[in-house]
Amino acid sequence: MKISVELTLTPLQDDFEPPIINFIKKMRASGLTVKENPLSTQVYGDYDEVMGLLNREIKNTFEAIESGLIYIKIVKSDRSDYAADY
């Protein structure tokens, strides 16, 4: 089953950029389809593969930061080819 996931990581600390950059680099290195914009990162692929990656990397990130939160939206389909028609 294919899924699309949108993530927004928000470390609640002064030095917030390094954890975000590291998290995005881990997503890019996964071999999955990853798209970014200034507000979020999208990951596309097989459910088990995407969720396994997120499980590992969210845990690693939370262990590396003082405090933070992550917003996650999951859609049951591969929306990586979506383009607005307006």
JOJOKA-V284928 format. One line per field, one symbol per residue. phi: phi as a letter, one per 40 degrees, with the letter a starting at -180 (. if undefined). psi: psi as a letter, one per 40 degrees, with the letter a starting at -180 (. if undefined). burial: I if it has 16 or more other C-alpha atoms within 10 Angstrom, else O. A space follows every 50 residues. Layout:
BEGIN
phi = ???
psi = ???
burial = ???
END
This chain:
BEGIN
phi = .cbbbbbbcbccaccccdccccccccccccgccbbbacbabbbbicdccc ccccdccccdccccbcaaabcbbbbcicbcccbcbb
psi = hiihhhhhhghgidgdddddddddddddedeihhiiieeihhhhahdddd dddddddddddddeidiiihhhhhhgihedehhif.
burial = OOIIIIIIIOIOOOOOOOIOOOIIOOIIOOOOIIOOOOOOIIIIIIIOOI OOIIOOIOOOIOOOOOOOOOOOOOOOOIIIOOOOOO
END
